[in-house]
């Protein structure tokens, strides 16, 4: 996976970060995914953040 295509998904409450890639040709909006937070021990919404 190319390093320049990676984007961070960050949770505002715990500060956890997931790194993922996104197809910029098909997706124009910011990504929001429900992922598991290890600190909170539950699923929370992770939003796309700046690098």
Backbone torsions as a table, in degrees:
resi	resn	phi	psi	omega
1	UNK	NA	133.0	-178.2
2	UNK	-71.3	136.9	-177.4
3	UNK	-69.7	-28.4	-177.9
4	UNK	-76.4	-16.4	178.3
5	UNK	-90.1	-6.8	-178.2
6	UNK	-75.0	138.4	175.8
7	UNK	-129.1	144.0	177.8
8	UNK	-86.5	139.7	170.4
9	UNK	-109.0	120.1	-171.8
10	UNK	-120.3	141.0	175.0
11	UNK	-96.8	128.9	-176.4
12	UNK	-72.1	-32.3	-175.4
13	UNK	-72.3	-54.0	-174.7
14	UNK	-96.6	-20.9	-178.6
15	UNK	83.4	8.0	177.6
16	UNK	-64.8	150.5	-178.8
17	UNK	-129.8	131.9	168.8
18	UNK	-112.9	138.5	177.1
19	UNK	-105.0	132.4	-179.9
20	UNK	-146.5	170.2	176.5
21	UNK	-111.2	161.6	-177.4
22	UNK	-142.2	139.6	175.9
23	UNK	-81.3	105.2	-174.5
24	UNK	-73.0	-17.9	178.1
25	UNK	-74.2	-33.6	-176.3
26	UNK	-98.4	-28.8	-174.7
27	UNK	-115.0	111.7	179.9
28	UNK	-93.8	-27.9	-175.0
29	UNK	-83.8	171.7	177.6
30	UNK	-77.6	143.9	-177.3
31	UNK	-84.8	137.8	171.5
32	UNK	-130.3	120.0	-179.6
33	UNK	-128.6	145.6	173.0
34	UNK	-87.5	117.8	-179.8
35	UNK	-129.4	166.4	-179.2
36	UNK	-84.5	128.2	176.2
37	UNK	-97.5	121.5	-178.7
38	UNK	-70.0	-33.5	-179.3
39	UNK	-71.8	-41.1	-178.7
40	UNK	-89.2	-15.3	-179.2
41	UNK	56.9	44.0	174.3
42	UNK	-160.0	169.4	178.9
43	UNK	-82.7	130.1	178.9
44	UNK	-134.3	167.0	-179.9
45	UNK	-83.6	125.4	174.7
46	UNK	-105.8	130.9	-178.0
47	UNK	-112.9	151.4	179.4
48	UNK	-64.5	134.2	-179.5
49	UNK	-125.5	169.3	176.2
50	UNK	-74.1	155.1	-179.6
51	UNK	-69.1	NA	NA
